[in-house]
């Protein structure tokens, strides 16, 4: 068998990244491990970073590393699953195994692949007694966290302020940013939320109450999973024990990590042994989520000796002409891991910079180009319109409707935000953690006659009696809810029974919920599919805790409701913000509003580091194109808050990122659009008509 067969399809830099380090054979020459120092793989857009990382995992396994001792950290569960699948297929093929042999055990043991939050959740439950937390803690989703903060705003009297106090979502954003950046609250407010700076002391009081309530009720929010993990890793003995479980740690999309995540990684591997990270500093565009580009820029110098840096620049997505624009934009960045992307696909057509008069003309231009390419056999689904902010597509959406061009704009109701899903999950969460007051409060109010006041009374009774569900038998519900109260208790006792298997619990909860579900929702039949899907999903998890936690950390994207008009068209155009488009690719990409104020955003022009992030955002947009790329630059922007026929406007300046060097990579054109109705041009039939304007003006005086 050839142990190098898994390397055959890799290019030179990819092969260096995959094989970096030294095999550790036993006395007989059999692979027994693999030793390596810290490694940074700078993977430019479209250079096959996921494939490279999967090949490295396979390479480690082939050389005798126990798959159970490899930690793979990603930012989505889908990415973790895909990396695990590819690594298994590569190892299986190279080892020339048949299904069910050693390679199948490799897949089963490759169990530490997941998002930072899901891996953190597993470790915290394992080490719960060392951290003095309940191993049966519940994980709050963002919506529940905001609701808890809103409840506390009321309780501590902040909602009755004479001046406007931040709403629950803003309070949660401030809290999350402060936790993930590890900056003091005062600094967080001044830098990111200056309009809230006057409330520093009140926010401190609110957050202290929030933390105390979570601790009392055995609740952890999304940010706590990282914060608790980071605190655990700050204890030398615990850090050594956790680290001792793993020989290699591999991280995808490292440019998107925040300060907490970087500190966790360096505590796991203080000397960098077995640590390999993949990322592209040129695609670091999430500082508003507390991601820190300094993590990847400063990574090599955090170790002695310095970490190995391998750059992947062979691009398999875009033509060279598209990459020339992206290379030119990034060449002027102030600080970066320098690279020059080279295409494996040839030159391709020259990207265009199209000047248009205003937003309406821009919309006409995009529609014309979209239809022209459709007639040239480029389906609508292989074309995408990208923009800096969601509102930038408003005028275009109207024009697309007028031209009858179907489109999909990324967005929609999140699965866990749907009322019927939150109801059913609340029942399961309360059974899983009797002190989860948020889940209990929601569940209790499903009963007829059990409003907020009675629900609060029941919770007070529960807390006064030690938090055991059994004590609810001593609570007297409102007379109209007596029968439903008994049925609820029967359900809770059944679900809380440690001897009851997980399989079938969701169905049991559904049967109890059905009459309340049908009473609450007028068109309940349109939502049944979601409950069916929830039950199907539950069968994929080994326990209730894993199901509830993983669903919170990685929820499905959308939910059903009343169906819209049937989509009978065979195709549709993609509209998306650049942030949502990261990781995607299309044949043709149209970038709207490539002017100062959009690229860079007017809200980013105050700080050099924000300007540089805007440059990277433009770079991400450019590198989504495979073949054709159009940048649109409107000259006029009409002011809002004027009469619908008003003509007050400002002129848009060319984006500062479109320097002379960048312009040389673009073909400059203009699109004039349709002529306004009623405009009359001088024609030959007008004859020799002439008017002495100067004489008429003199006559006025």
Secondary structure, DSSP 8 states (H G I E B T S, - for coil): --TTGGGTT--HHHHHHHH-SEEEE-TTS-EEEEE---EEEEE-TTS-HHHHHHHHHHHHHHTT--GGGEEEEESSHHHHHHHHHHHHHHHHHHHT--TTSHHHHHHHH---EEEHHHHHHHHHHHTHHHHT--TT-EE--HHHHHHHHHHHHHHTT-TT-SS----HHHHHHHHHHHHHHT--HHHHHHHH-GGGGGGHHHHHHHHHHHHHHHHHTTEE-HHHHHHHHHHHHTSHHHHHHHHTT-SEEEES-GGG-BHHHHHHHHHHTTT-TTEEEEE-GGG---GGGTB-THHHHSSGGGSSS--EEEEE-EESSS-HHHHHHHHHHHHT-SS------EESS------EEEEESSHHHHHHHHHHHHHHHHHTT--GGGEEEEESSGGGGHHHHHHHHHTT--EEES----GGGSHHHHHHHHHHHHHH-TT-HHHHHHHHTTSTT--HHHHHHHHHHHHHTTT-GGGGGG----GGGHHHHHHHHHHHHHHH-TTS-STTHHHHHHHHHHHHHHHH-TTGGGGHHHHHHHHHHHTTSSSHHHHHHHHHHS--S----S--S----S--EEEEEHHHHTT--EEEEEE---BTBBTTBGGGTT-HHHHHHHHHHHHHHHTTEEEEEEEEEESEEE-SSS-TT---EEE--B-TT--HHHHTTSEEEEE-----TT-----GGGTT----HHHHHHHT-
